């Protein structure tokens, strides 16, 4: 039931694997989640009831084994709505993230993502409302904000800043100009 919200996990604390010097998803499975003021709820199988995953401030170079690691920890991965992968060493946006269709918040700031086109992968996430990408080399590309907003028009916040109506208009105009630049020029001289 993809559309149904599980009340057990709606207000559960996050599964927190931040600041653990994790360098692979296999390594993540060997770690114990951080404890918070609110205790994590566990199933009889030992899995956590949570919709939020924190893997920030580690040294992950990629997300190989991501699904297996998340399945190891979380009861219902289809309910994941927030993933924090900020301050790692990711150079791409892995396609594995597009499998989490209920994802509403994705933090990828402070990584090593160079290519602006990586954002296009996130089009597969229709519920994504908040995205952070600042602190990646791609941020220095001309038209960065307009590119992201035109690719993901459903965003409400980008890089912790609200997306305004004017931002949307500007991004739409920018996208039309960007698409015209990409078209091959026709030679009408015959």
Secondary structure, 3 states (H helix, E strand, C coil): CCCCCCHHHHCCCCEECCCCCCCCHHHHHCCCCCCCCCCCCECCCCCECCCEEECCCCCCCCCCCHHHHHHHHECCHHHCCEEECCCCCCCCCCHHHHHCCCCCEEECCCCCCCCHHHHHHHHHCCCCCEEECCCCHHHHCCCHHHHHHHHCCCCCEECCEECCHHHHHHHHHHHHHHHHHHCCCCCCCC
